[in-house]
Amino acid sequence: MFHNRTEALALAMPAAIFAAIVFLVPVGILLSEGFRAADSWTLSAYTGFFDNELNRVVFWRTLKLGALVTAASAVIGYATAYAIVTLPPTARGRMIGLVVMPLMISPVARTYAWIVILGRTGIVNKAIVGLGLSDEPLRFLFTETAVFIGLLQLFLPLMILSLISALENMPKDAVPAARVLGANWLQVFLKVILPLTKEGLVIGGTLVFTGSLTAYITPAILGGSKVLMLETLLYQRVTVANDFASASIIAMILMVMSFSANMLLKRLATARSKR
Amino acid sequence: MLKTLLASSVAFAALAGTANAADKKLVISVYGFAQDEFKEIVYDPFKAICDCDLVVETGNSVERLAKLEARKDDPEIDMAVMSTHDALAAARKGVTQPIDVSRLTNYDKLYDIAKDPLGDHLGVGYTFYATSIAYRADKVKIESWADLFQDELKGRVAFPNVTTNQGPPALYMLGMAMGNDAADLKAPIDEVASNKDDIVTFYERSSQVAQLMQQEEILAAPIGRFSWGPYSKMDMDMAWATPKEGETGGMNVMILTKGAKNEDLAYQFMDFWLSTDIQTKLAEALVDSPANSEVVVSDEIAENLTYGAETVKNLKLLPPDVILDNREAWLSEWNAKVGQ
């Protein structure tokens, strides 16, 4: 399309310079805070961060909830996406519309709705007490369960949409062929569907995992300070302690976790297809 | 030729006149809440009398404090309002200057506690609020801060996080109820930690508490009087506790930036805001409780405010230097014992 490489580079340059000035440089400055001592560079802030028990608890909780939400959304996502792609075109369009609809509602509104649903007088507790499963309403709010449910509901559509796109690109006769050759459904999933849709899983998994790590509103409202996550801890460090060094350490940890998750998912997908 | 010259000079004079009016500019830094009301009650009427431009910057305390510090040598902001402890932090960073109270005609009308809360006239109080316990009178009885942990409230009480403005004062009062009013708040934090499984949440936003109360998730919570409005309208038997240890609270102050470029305007604006007329209007709009003792409001309005000489006199406020000097230690103590 372009006469030469220089012309293409020249056209990309304004956007690249803009991104560098307004994004890369500030992020670089912010992240460098964590390595800065009085007159030198050091890793001590990072080791110090993990020496603190609360920080370790929060780190593991964030990792655990991120992984659980990603795994649960993959399981539910595959089932939903497979059901949707097998529908006739009109019904498929409607179902995709339903999946997308929650994304159009503010996460704040969606999260507040969970406060009502999971509360003592909410539908879940009414059902539990009504069915005689418990004499007293159970406490869901401000627990890890509530944060898990909130995050799953928030990010599940992203996984479903990624998997729908991957499943649509899969050859239509691959599954029937495997079934005809005697594979059971588990074998079909593991040997046919999963290898052919791994790109969708990697994209969906990365979106859900990074989204869960960096979500602030949902853990803040449904978990509060009883279920601190790295994002809510970061907010606390900045707004209360005015401690930008700790905040930059948390930001760096979140970025490393996101990149690692993406690489891990890619590695898993590649390993499976090589086998 | 003469005509052209004349026309040019008239145009020039007109332009210069405009430039002078635009030069008169006051830059203030305030909390982001109720800005529509502030515009109507304070900003627009002030602009009409000062014939100047008024630039309003909003944000949370930390952002605004950081901005003041960053522009220390060439201040952009002339005056700001913040909590007493943030104002003291600003003073310690050297970004504010003492206020010449003789230039404030409304100064003498202020309640005594608002006159010099930081010392050296580094700030003037313009509003304050009481903090006590909102509770369901049909379900529980609250006569002391220690009643928050009674058996009837197990699993049905919320407590402010230590990171909120309500947190430390509530802990301080809990300490008083336990007979320990040490500024390190160790005793009350231990008490909260030992009851943490019975506390539904450590809230960070007042609005959240109202929703939890409405849903009957909780039956009691320490809150600021400024957020009492929604509770009084609930179809429930809500009450405002008057614990035997007293009520606590907080105060917001006006500060003057060191090297403010528009000092005269800043003084004029502060005096305007402290006037009986403006303080009354702000009170009637339920925006801020008045620091001006001459403000008179109806009983209905007073119900939603921290109002009246007697109420103000009995407020047990944590001194700003105590908050500032201990804040970091409280947070560490809290995170170690309650946060995990």
Interface residues (C-beta under 8 A of the other chain):
Chain A: E53 L54 V57 Y112 I115 V116 G119 R120 T121 G122 R139 L141 F142 A220 I221 G224 S225 K226 L228 Q236 V238 T239 V240 A241 N242
Chain B: N60 V62 L65 A66 G155 N161 T163 K196 V200 T201 F202 Y203 E204 Q208 Q211 L212 Q215 E216 E217 R327 E328 L331 N335 A336 V338 G339 Q340
